[in-house]
Amino acid sequence: MRWIWIDRFLEFESGRRARALKNVSLAEEHLQEHFYSYPVMPNSLIVEGIAQTGGLLVGEHNHFRHPVVLAKLPKAVFHFAALPGDQLIYDATL
């Protein structure tokens, strides 16, 4: 994995649930070029952060013996743009 889209875990119960934090910072490379005058975190990277949170939860529970892949995301609704200075909280439950 080249990029990690979470900064730290706030809570982690092995095999049960995880809560991760992502601080959106203007220092991040993707914000410099996404929209020149309006830096915003792309929704695809937000989804990737959610997938990584769940993937690490599942992977840790299985002792990382098998690769974990997000196979399908039927629907995602974004109500606000993720701007520099925002904090994203990702929750995953098994």
C-alpha angles and dihedrals in degrees: 000000000000101000130037112205097192126073101201145335117258093187132008125180108179111242093000118061146335135199118197134185129219119188111205106220131184087224090071113108097227092057092057093064108023097085113355099213098026112043110202132163109247115246090232089063091049089054089048090054090053090048092050092050092053093039093055090047092053094039094051091048089054092043089247091284094135132037115253120218131181098232102182141009107188096188141358125185121194115195098180138022117254105238133183109284094033124119120217119205116202120198123193126180129185 
